[in-house]
């Protein structure tokens, strides 16, 4: 199972607030029954215009590596 979450923050490429969608992948186990780990991210601007700082996106960097739901 995968879940999507939206994260917002300042985008230096657009010079304004922007929102990205991050997929979290089910990593549940008996030890961690609520664990999801960060997967792919989608940014509408990058999808259309190939953002020059996509690898260093400050919004993506602020997203936690793990979610416990």
PEHUWO-V500163 format. One record per backbone hydrogen bond with DSSP energy under -0.5 kcal/mol. CO is the residue of the C=O (numbers start at 0). NH is the residue of the N-H. E is the energy in kcal/mol with one decimal. If there is no record, write none. Layout:
BEGIN
co=CO nh=NH e=E
co=CO nh=NH e=E
END
This chain:
BEGIN
co=0 nh=25 e=-2.0
co=2 nh=23 e=-3.4
co=4 nh=21 e=-3.1
co=6 nh=19 e=-2.8
co=8 nh=17 e=-2.7
co=9 nh=11 e=-0.6
co=10 nh=14 e=-1.7
co=10 nh=15 e=-1.3
co=15 nh=10 e=-2.7
co=17 nh=8 e=-2.0
co=19 nh=6 e=-2.5
co=20 nh=41 e=-3.0
co=21 nh=4 e=-2.3
co=22 nh=38 e=-3.3
co=23 nh=2 e=-2.4
co=24 nh=36 e=-2.5
co=31 nh=28 e=-1.5
co=31 nh=34 e=-1.3
co=33 nh=68 e=-2.6
co=34 nh=26 e=-2.5
co=35 nh=66 e=-3.0
co=36 nh=24 e=-3.1
co=39 nh=22 e=-3.2
co=41 nh=20 e=-2.5
co=42 nh=46 e=-2.4
co=43 nh=47 e=-1.5
co=44 nh=48 e=-3.1
co=45 nh=49 e=-1.8
co=50 nh=53 e=-1.2
co=52 nh=55 e=-1.5
co=53 nh=56 e=-1.2
co=56 nh=60 e=-2.3
co=57 nh=61 e=-0.8
co=58 nh=61 e=-0.7
co=59 nh=62 e=-1.3
co=64 nh=37 e=-2.7
co=66 nh=35 e=-2.5
co=66 nh=68 e=-0.6
END
